[in-house]
């Protein structure tokens, strides 16, 4: 992860670029892999202090994945985790 106004990085890439990868994994039925990446992305954006708030996309996609596999407790947990964060503008 990088700071100072630069976008948060995960494995050397801007976190936003991972959303297409996650969607492809979901389409391929690789929900567990998508969840693993999403939870890592959530950790990165929560730790990134260069922006005033977290973007909702990672939490939303994680909740959708948890719903798909029938893990209601994790779905609620990730949504509560989002609710506890400072949100990005417009959220």
C-alpha positions, 0 to 999 in steps of 0.5 A, spaced: 500 500 500 502 506 498 500 513 501 500 520 500 495 521 495 496 515 491 491 510 490 492 504 495 495 498 492 494 491 492 500 486 489 502 492 486 496 494 482 491 500 484 485 496 488 480 498 483 483 494 478 482 488 482 474 489 481 474 486 474 478 480 476 473 479 482 467 479 477 471 474 473 472 469 478 465 470 480 463 468 473 467 462 473 464 460 480 471 461 484 467 464 489 472 462 495 478 466 491 474 472 490 472 472 497 480 472 499 481 477 494 476 482 497 477 481 504 485 483 502 482 489 499 478 491 504 484 490 509 488 495 504 483 500 504 481 500 511 489 501 512 490 507 507 489 513 510 491 517 504 483 518 502 477 520 507 473 514 507 473 507 504 469 505 498 463 501 498 465 496 492 469 491 496 464 490 501 458 490 497 462 484 492 464 480 499 457 481 501 454 478 495 459 472 495 457 470 502 450 470 500 452 466 494 455 461 498 449 461 504 454 464 509 449 469 512 453 470 518 459 473 514 455 477 509 452 481 515 459 481 518 462 484 512 456 489 512 457 491 519 464 492 518 463 497 512 458 501 516 463 502 522 468 505 517 468 512 515 465 512 508 468 515 501 464 521 499 457 520 496 456 513 499 
